């Protein structure tokens, strides 16, 4: 396989659309011709001990489709976009070197762009002092204060970063302030060795919200409250970026006796709906994505995906 001919199948889309389930089905269908391994593109599944709210693949799913880039760091450790990009590229290269087909799966748009487009990551060294100042501002006035400040310096970056993601807001502001240039202007692209096929999963918005709500109910049923309580018992503080993740943030408010459990669940669901909207806004700007209806029966959905994958793989083979 030459340097420019690594086939990379990316399955993208909003949370709860069924990306992992489809990936597992596709891996089973391709077995015999290709062995598949997944590379996660999820900025929350990198954390160890945080399994339920991040909707990590189950043990059964991992047995059927090996996954890379899960459980990379502890909840109090930083994991930068540059680290993710390097680790993902290394995992993909290793899978391809063994003759496998790498599947890049996830809903973190920036992670996907970092790999598929070879995103050039700003070379601005972290400033602990500035970060501490910005994080203190977020703690005192909320993430909206950082987003407003970023919008004045770089409206493009402000429009694309999750307004609740303090870590990303801090990094964007850090780059803007220290370099004197907008963060978004420093995110060009570089050539990659990949020939990607991007498939997106989506469905009617109300149905997708309902599916997300059902999944959240299931998370509560299998122990999300207990998992969150256990993280705190291990010494992971609420101020950590990892603990601001969807689900842990809302259950944290309940555990601190700030709101009732019912209110926490409602907040979790509404915040997830907002996250879905932001994910779709991000992905819809990418004309390379072929969208599939996630509401289709699983086998029908897999058949439609295979109808796109098989000719793409044949073209990749012919190009070698």
C-alpha positions in Angstrom: 0.0 0.0 0.0 1.6 3.2 -1.1 1.8 6.4 0.9 -1.2 8.0 -0.9 -3.5 4.9 -1.0 -4.6 4.2 2.6 -8.4 3.8 2.4 -10.1 5.4 5.4 -13.8 4.9 6.1 -15.2 7.7 8.3 -18.6 7.2 10.0 -19.7 10.6 11.3 -22.9 12.2 12.7 -24.5 13.4 15.9 -24.6 11.5 19.1 -27.1 8.7 19.4 -27.4 8.3 15.6 -26.0 4.7 15.8 -22.5 5.0 14.4 -20.9 2.3 16.5 -23.7 -0.2 15.8 -23.5 0.4 12.1 -19.7 0.1 12.2 -20.0 -3.3 13.8 -22.4 -4.5 11.2 -20.2 -3.3 8.4 -17.2 -5.0 9.9 -19.1 -8.3 9.9 -20.2 -7.8 6.3 -16.6 -7.0 5.1 -15.1 -9.9 7.0 -13.5 -12.3 4.5 -12.4 -9.5 2.3 -11.1 -7.0 4.8 -10.6 -7.1 8.6 -11.7 -3.8 10.1 -10.6 -1.9 13.2 -12.1 1.3 14.6 -10.3 4.5 15.6 -12.4 6.6 17.9 -13.0 10.2 17.1 -14.7 11.1 20.3 -13.2 13.7 22.6 -14.8 12.2 25.7 -14.2 8.5 25.2 -10.5 9.3 25.7 -11.0 9.3 29.5 -10.6 6.3 31.7 -13.3 5.5 34.2 -15.8 7.6 32.3 -17.7 4.9 30.4 -21.4 5.5 30.8 -22.2 9.1 29.8 -19.5 8.9 27.1 -21.4 5.9 25.5 -18.2 3.9 25.0 -18.6 0.8 22.9 -19.6 -2.2 24.9 -17.3 -5.2 25.5 -19.4 -7.2 23.0 -19.0 -4.4 20.4 -15.2 -4.2 21.0 -14.9 -8.0 20.7 -16.6 -7.8 17.3 -14.8 -4.6 16.2 -11.5 -3.8 17.9 -11.3 -0.1 18.9 -8.3 2.2 19.3 -8.0 5.5 21.2 -10.4 4.7 24.0 -9.2 5.2 27.6 -6.1 7.2 26.7 -5.8 9.4 29.8 -7.1 9.8 33.3 -9.8 12.4 33.9 -7.3 14.9 35.4 -4.8 14.6 32.5 -4.7 16.9 29.4 -5.0 15.3 26.0 -4.5 17.9 23.2 -5.7 17.9 19.7 -2.2 17.5 18.5 -1.8 14.4 20.7 -5.0 13.0 19.3 -4.0 13.7 15.7 -0.6 11.9 16.2 -2.2 8.9 18.0 -5.0 8.6 15.4 -2.6 8.8 12.5 -0.3 6.2 14.1 -3.2 3.8 14.8 -4.5 4.1 11.2 -1.1 3.5 9.7 -0.6 0.4 11.9 -4.0 -1.0 10.9 -3.3 -0.4 7.2 0.2 -1.9 7.5 -1.4 -5.1 8.6 -3.7 -5.0 5.6 -6.8 -3.9 7.5 -9.4 -1.3 6.8 -9.4 1.5 9.4 -12.8 2.9 10.4 -12.7 6.4 11.9 -15.9 6.7 14.0 -17.2 9.6 16.1 -19.0 12.8 16.5 -16.2 15.2 17.4 -15.9 17.3 14.3 -12.5 18.7 15.1 -11.0 15.3 15.8 -12.3 14.1 12.4 -10.9 17.1 10.6 -7.6 16.8 12.3 -7.2 13.3 10.7 -9.1 13.5 7.4 -7.9 16.9 6.4 -4.5 16.9 8.1 -5.5 19.9 10.2 -2.5 22.2 10.9 -2.6 22.8 14.7 -1.5 26.2 15.9 2.1 26.1 17.2 1.5 28.3 20.3 3.0 27.0 23.5 0.6 26.7 26.4 0.7 29.5 29.0 -0.2 28.1 32.5 -0.7 31.6 33.8 -3.1 32.7 31.0 -5.0 29.5 31.2 -5.4 29.8 34.9 -6.7 33.4 34.4 -9.2 32.3 31.7 -10.4 29.2 33.6 -11.0 31.4 36.7 -13.0 33.8 34.5 -15.1 30.8 33.3 -15.6 29.6 36.9 -16.7 33.0 38.0 -18.9 34.1 35.1 -19.6 30.9 33.1 -18.3 29.7 29.7 -20.5 32.3 28.0 -18.0 35.0 29.2 -15.2 33.2 27.4 -17.2 32.7 24.3 -18.2 36.4 24.2 -14.5 37.3 24.5 -13.5 34.9 21.8 -16.3 36.2 19.5 -14.7 39.7 19.7 -11.2 38.3 18.7 -12.3 35.4 16.3 -16.0 35.2 15.5 -15.3 32.2 13.2 -13.8 30.1 16.0 -16.5 31.2 18.4 -19.2 30.0 16.0 -17.6 26.5 15.7 -16.6 25.8 19.3 -19.1 24.2 21.7 -20.1 27.1 24.0 -19.9 24.8 27.0 -16.4 23.4 26.2 -14.3 25.5 28.4 -11.1 23.8 27.4 -11.5 24.5 23.7 -12.6 28.1 24.4 -9.5 28.6 26.6 -7.2 27.2 24.0 -8.7 29.4 21.2 -8.3 32.5 23.4 -4.8 31.5 24.4 -3.8 31.2 20.7 -5.5 34.5 19.8 -4.0 36.4 22.7 -0.4 35.0 22.5 -0.1 35.0 18.7 -2.0 38.2 18.0 -3.8 36.3 15.2 -7.3 34.6 15.0 -7.2 31.0 16.1 -9.3 30.0 13.0 -6.7 31.5 10.6 -4.0 29.2 12.0 -5.9 26.0 11.2 -5.0 25.3 7.7 -4.7 21.8 6.3 -1.8 19.5 5.1 -1.7 16.6 2.7 -2.7 13.3 4.2 -2.0 9.7 3.0 -5.7 8.9 3.0 -8.4 8.2 0.4 -11.4 8.8 2.6 -15.0 7.9 2.3 -17.2 9.9 4.6 -20.6 8.5 5.5 -22.9 10.4 7.9 -25.9 9.2 9.9 -28.8 11.4 10.7 -32.6 11.1 11.1 -35.6 13.4 11.6 -34.7 15.7 14.5 -37.5 14.9 16.9 -36.9 11.2 16.5 -33.1 11.7 17.1 -33.9 13.7 20.3 -36.2 10.9 21.4 -33.5 8.3 20.7 -31.0 10.4 22.7 -33.4 10.7 25.6 -34.0 6.9 25.6 -30.2 6.4 25.7 -29.9 8.8 28.6 -32.6 6.9 30.6 -30.6 3.7 29.9 -27.4 5.4 31.2 -29.2 6.2 34.5 -30.4 2.7 34.7 -27.0 1.1 34.4 -25.4 3.4 37.0 -24.4 6.9 35.7 -25.1 8.4 39.2 -22.9 5.8 40.8 -20.1 6.2 38.2 -20.1 10.0 38.7 -20.0 9.6 42.5 -17.2 7.2 42.1 -15.1 9.7 40.1 -15.4 12.2 42.9 -14.6 9.7 45.5 -11.3 9.0 43.6 -10.5 12.7 43.9 -11.4 14.0 40.5 -12.7 17.5 41.1 -15.7 19.2 39.5 -13.5 21.9 38.0 -11.7 19.4 35.7 -12.6 19.7 32.0 -13.4 16.0 31.9 -16.0 16.5 34.6 -17.8 19.2 32.5 -18.7 16.5 29.9 -22.3 16.0 29.1 -24.0 13.9 31.8 -21.2 14.2 34.5 -21.8 18.0 34.6 -25.6 17.6 35.2 -25.3 14.6 37.6 -22.7 16.6 39.4 -25.1 19.4 40.1 -27.5 16.7 41.6 -24.7 15.2 43.7 -23.8 18.6 45.1 -27.5 19.0 46.1 -28.0 22.0 43.8 -30.9 20.4 41.9 -33.1 17.3 42.0 -32.2 14.2 40.1 -35.2 14.8 37.8 -34.0 18.3 37.1 -30.5 16.9 36.4 -31.9 14.4 33.9 -33.9 17.1 32.2 -30.9 19.3 31.9 -28.8 16.4 30.5 -31.4 15.7 27.9 -31.8 19.4 26.8 -28.0 19.8 26.8 -27.7 16.8 24.6 -30.3 18.2 22.1 -28.2 21.3 21.9 -25.0 19.3 21.3 -26.8 17.4 18.5 -27.7 20.7 16.8 -24.1 21.9 17.0 -22.8 18.6 15.7 -25.1 18.8 12.7 -24.2 22.4 12.0 -20.5 21.4 11.9 -21.0 18.3 9.7 -23.5 19.8 7.2 -20.8 22.3 6.0 -18.8 19.3 4.7 -20.1 18.4 1.2 -18.0 15.2 1.1 -20.3 13.5 3.5 -22.9 11.1 2.0 -25.8 11.1 4.5 -27.8 7.9 5.4 -31.1 7.7 7.2 -30.3 6.3 10.7 -34.0 5.5 11.1 -33.8 2.7 8.6 -33.9 -0.9 9.9 -30.3 -1.9 10.8 -29.8 -4.4 8.0 -31.2 -2.0 5.4 -29.0 0.8 6.6 -26.0 -1.6 6.4 -27.0 -2.5 2.8 -27.1 1.1 1.8 -23.8 1.8 3.3 -22.2 -1.2 1.6 -23.6 0.0 -1.7 -21.3 3.0 -1.3 -18.4 1.2 0.4 -17.9 -1.6 -2.1 -17.3 0.5 -5.2 -15.1 2.9 -3.2 -13.0 -0.1 -2.0 -12.8 -1.4 -5.6 -11.5 1.9 -6.8 -8.9 2.0 -4.0 -7.7 -1.5 -5.0 -7.5 -0.5 -8.7 -5.5 2.5 -7.8 -2.8 0.6 -6.0 
